[in-house]
Amino acid sequence: MKKTRQVEPILDLRLENKISTPKSITRTGRRTQMATMVVVSLIAMTGLTILTILDALKASQVTTKTKTLQASINLSIEVAGLIHRLQIERGTRVLHFSSDPQQGIWPRVLEAAEETDEVAQNLARWPQDNRETYNFNSLETFLALVNNHRQSHPSNNSTIKEEITFYTQIITNLFDWSFRNVQQTDQDILSDYIGYQMLLIGKERTGIERALGGSYFSRGYFQDTNDLLWYAKQNQLGQDKLQTSMQLVPEIKTIYNKSVEASNRTILVTVEQKRKVILGNKKQNASVELGVEWFDIMTVYINALLKVQKEVGTLILDKLKENVSSAEKDSILKYSVFAFVLLIMPCFVFIVYTIQRYANKLHQTTKQLKEEKHRADCLLYQMLPYPVAEQLKGGQTVKAEQFESVTVFFSDIVDFTQICASISPMEVTHMLNQLYGIFDNHIDKYDVYKVETIGDAYMVVSGLPEKNGHNHVTEVSLMALHLVELMKSVHFGSDDGRDLSVRIGIHTGPCAAGVVGNKMPRYCLFGDTVNTASRMQTTGLPQKIHVSKDTKDMLEFIDGYHLEFRGLVDVKGKGAMETYWLLDNTAPCVSQTSERPDEASSHRYQVRI
């Protein structure tokens, strides 16, 4: 519910006298404002210039980075061609060492070695890397490494495992360099390049499969089960990596289908049939011719993958070209915007200056109107509850309303008559203003509405004008306990003066409320509940909270409230009533207060006159 608000002093209620025509702006003032606008515009221009330059530099950096990436991927694609030749050389050597040396495979080995050297020497530049594990940081070291292997493993002195291990290690290192060469890039290109790498790895596994399959046919079967498992692993990995590349780059699937069809669609059927034969590992007659046939069939298939590899590389480069073009266009656009701003800035300064002159006048007038409206609203909210005041401001008629259950609070100052007799009326007014100012500041922490103060009587209600269920009894009870504790620290008069105390009465029941009067309207409460609460206060004792049985019955449903039976009290107009003292509350507060009642005593208040 809306709380009572702390009202600022009302300085003047005659709004028409408070709204005056703002003074005219002098010539010096206009010059000062114009100079200010020019300075502000220059600052804005400077800031815009800096931002534009930074954006242009950033666009230039993006362009440079993208071009560098283009060069890196171009080199990676060339290296992929070298990898392809290494795969062929590895396959021919494995085929040779798995068959009879007299079968004439060695010339093909030498031819494959020459083609590998040629491709390596035709690279635009050699991949640079400082990792010691590569052992070939230049073309010379690479050729030396490969030639050393060729010479140390002549036509009659090597094994299948040695050949596959040596060439596979080199290919793996080249793959590793190729991926790390472009991994620091944007996510879209990186995703495409990972798909490209998966394609290369799948092709590499297929190359190992080709070499192992050739040895199978040349020997008639796998003599070692580990060789069969090795083949099966390479076969599965090759197919898995190919499928992964198609998922990462959907275009690969389309290019793959076209490439295979262009080569020979039936080649896949033949490859699958021979794969089943190899995986079956049934012993058969050794046949170099079958090994060569398998090698040639798989070479056709791998060449188709090579074509896919090249087209995907071209696709990635095309995307990079688009990125470069986009970055360059973005840079041009930024410079164009900057030039446009330079052209319109003088007009902008003039328009803003003109608007500023009229805005200043309007601002002064609006500010005065808002100040007067705020004062008027504050006065209205002090007289009436917020929702009621809003209805009246909206031109609505506020109808009286019946509330089934509210809790009414009354308090007065003990020995107020004797205090008034000892001081002047002005001093009494000053004392009450200070005391109830303290009260007002504290009751704002609860869901209550201050109805009025008459003399030393202080009246508060909870549960209206906005209903709050059964929370009204706890809100008023917590507030009353808080005020009792607060009064223990309120000192009246000089430092050696007396302490003030209050009598408090609370009653819960039905009540009617509405706005009464047209001149100085007040929000008034009517009903027996109000009278009973007043009787609870007048029959109470100093620093005690006197509550009726109805209030006590509602508090019994809430844990933490301690009450003491007072007895039967003769109440005027009501007869004998069963009443109670509200002693304290030990449960957590359910109100919106940020301060427990027992914390109030830590503050010391002095009401001076």
Salt bridges, closest charged atoms under 4 A:
GLU8 OE2 - HIS374 NE2 3.72
GLU89 OE2 - ARG150 NE 2.86
GLU115 OE1 - ARG85 NH2 1.90
ASP117 OD2 - ARG150 NH1 2.96
ASP129 OD2 - ARG180 NH2 2.33
GLU162 OE1 - HIS153 NE2 3.69
GLU163 OE1 - ARG93 NE 2.62
GLU163 OE1 - HIS149 NE2 3.11
ASP176 OD2 - ARG131 NH1 2.68
ASP176 OD2 - ARG180 NE 3.33
ASP192 OD2 - LYS319 NZ 2.48
GLU204 OE2 - ARG90 NH1 2.62
GLU209 OE2 - ARG275 NE 2.68
GLU272 OE2 - ARG275 NH1 2.75
GLU293 OE2 - LYS274 NZ 3.84
ASP296 OD1 - ARG108 NH2 3.12
ASP330 OD2 - LYS334 NZ 2.42
GLU372 OE2 - ARG375 NH1 3.23
ASP377 OD2 - LYS373 NZ 2.88
ASP377 OD1 - LYS393 NZ 3.31
GLU390 OE2 - LYS393 NZ 3.49
ASP412 OD2 - ARG503 NH2 3.05
ASP415 OD2 - ARG498 NH2 3.54
ASP440 OD1 - LYS450 NZ 3.15
GLU485 OE2 - LYS488 NZ 3.16
ASP495 OD1 - ARG608 NH2 3.18
ASP499 OD1 - HIS491 ND1 3.12
ASP499 OD1 - ARG604 NH2 3.93
ASP528 OD2 - LYS574 NZ 2.77
ASP550 OD2 - HIS507 NE2 3.86
ASP553 OD2 - LYS549 NZ 3.08
ASP553 OD1 - LYS552 NZ 3.87
GLU556 OE2 - LYS552 NZ 2.56
ASP584 OD1 - HIS562 ND1 2.73
GLU595 OE1 - LYS445 NZ 3.46
GLU595 OE1 - HIS482 NE2 3.31
GLU595 OE2 - HIS603 NE2 3.27
